[in-house]
Amino acid sequence: MDAPAPRPTAEQWLARVFADGRPRHFGTGWLSGVLGIVLALLALLAVLCLHFPQYLTLPELRARYPLPLVRLAIDVALLAAMGLAGLSMLLRRRKVLGVTALALAGAALALGAGGVDIPRGGASAVYLGLDWFVLGVLTTAAIFVPLEGAFPLRRGQGAFRRGWLTDTQYFFASHVLAQVMSIAVLAPAVALGAVLAVPQMQSAVQSLPWLMQFALAVLVADLAQYGVHRAFHAVPFLWRFHKVHHSVETMDWLAGSRLHLVDVVLTRGLVLLALLVVGFAETAVYAYLALVSFHAVFIHANFAPRWGWLERWVAMPRFHHWHHGVEEEARDVNFAVHLPMIDRWFGTHHMPEDRWPQGYGIAGERAPEGWVRQLVWPFRG
């Protein structure tokens, strides 16, 4: 008697829903259907933020939103989602994409769409950053999805590659759990930075022009990042956590989100500590944080720029892809995030001319799928 076929994983089931075994090129209704689902889902999440701002939005952003524009954006997104859903249903034999987009848009409309009356009430001590997640998807995906589509390193890779759902969960968690990250990273770094600070050095640094402070902040942060990153590779206990990041087997804009919580807290905390101890102006630190948020996504992207002259000075995707390469020659190389010259200083620079890694991941080992399973993976024997 034949054994029953294994049940599809959530990732496989969702991939079947999105891909549905039909052509996906322009004009088949696939792109309009997927865009409709994304817009409707983001609009629905934004409506929930209007209903429960004290629990689902970041206090730092809450008071800064231009509410009339936010309401208008929600309504426009819903109209666009319904139009795209209708187009997908017209063009596609299977209607699952269009129906899903319409269902999500209908839920957002039933909850009031952009016309929700924001409840009055005090701020909550515990909150999630659902608004930060919506903004993150809108800004990051809007930049990198077209970029990867226009200049891909590996054509035909597709958005729904193996591990996409796991990396989406990481992207969601890293944004929604912003308060947890802030408490775990910011509070210890600020407290320890005050103890280690040298007032004379900080005064000298803050007297420098802002642009020089920013450039020095990038150098100091990347030196700290290099040291912490190399330690995560060299110390077996730390490697248990960092190998979660290296378990990704397909590189794209989502791949950089796969970082274990312990890895995130230690790396970000120690890099921030270095910036605070040196004493850069707050605006220079914020500018660096904005840079690293973009650059960390950029260097993981399925993107093959041809700027050879720039690769010597600025970390580009090929530089960091070699850090993730599965080949033996790619082990323990290219630890810097921004400045390849740091790896040249310490003898860990590796970037063959006109050649990319053949594959990615951990040779001989594969991580379990899912954010929760990977969270406990390093603690297992």
Phi, psi and omega in degrees: 000129182292142176290145179297146179296140179297144178291139179293144175289168178301321179296316180294321180294315179294322178297321178294322179297313183287317183278324178045026174068010182249165178302150183236011180284171182301134179098358180262355181089356180288312182298316180296323179294314180294316177299321178298317178297315182297313181296317180295319180294315179296320178297318178299316178296321178296322177296319176299324177296324177292325180288322186229061185296327183289341182252337189243002181232156180280131180302326181296331182261334189306314185280352185262351183289131171281094190304319178302320179289323178297314179298317179297317180298320179298313182295319178295319179298320180293318177298316179296319181297318180292321176296317179294323178297316178297319178297317179298320181292329177289321187271338190250137181295312175274133190260012189297322180294311180296318180296319178298315179298317179296322180295317179294317178296321178298320177297318178295320178294319180297332179273002175111353180049223183281356183265015182297134173281119183287125183292147175270145180162165182287163179288149178269144178287336179242131183209163176247161180255054180297324177295325179293324176295314180299314178297321180297317179295314183300315184281312185290310181295324181296332179273311194271331178296311175296324180297315179292329178289325183277324184228061185285146170285311180243102181292146179080004181296314177081158181286330187260054178280170180301129179093001185294323181291320176300315181290329174295321177297320176296315180300317179297311183296319183294334178269314184292326180271036182300323180294318178299315179298319181296315180295317185285330184258306189289312185300309179296322181295318180294315181296314180289326178298323178294328179285320186272353186296144173246103188306321181297317179294318181296321178296319179295319180294317183287348176277350180286156174302150186301317183297323178292322176299317181297315180298317178293325178297319177298316180295312181298315181296320182287328173296317177296317179300317179302311182297315180293317182298316180294324177295323178296334177275327188273328183266118185306319180296318179290326179299329177308321182275321184286335181292343173301317179294323182279355180284349179294133186251358178221127184265128171199188187296338179275338189299326181293346180285342184283090180222127178296147183304319179296319177300313181298311185296313182292314183293307182295322181296316182287325176294315178297322178301316179299318180294321181288322180295317179294326172095034179293154177301148183302321180294326177292322178294316179297321179296320177296317180298323176294318179298311185292329178298320179282314188292325180295327175286317184301316186286347176264352191293154172278072192216131185237075178291156182248049182252067185302323181294330182278334184297337179291332188249332183234134179296124178246171182307319183298321179301312184279332175300325177293333175294330181265357185299146182276346181293156179299324181293345182266003182286131172056052177227160171056062182277337182292156178260323186247321194239102180301337182298334178296319176293326176294322179300321187257009173075025181242016181278133179210114178204088179302144180293132173054036178216137178247161176299151179280336180198175184225163178120194181252119183301125176079008182214142179227133182282154172293156179274147175104141182299315183295315180296322179286337177294323181266348183307314181296339183270354178277157183294000000 
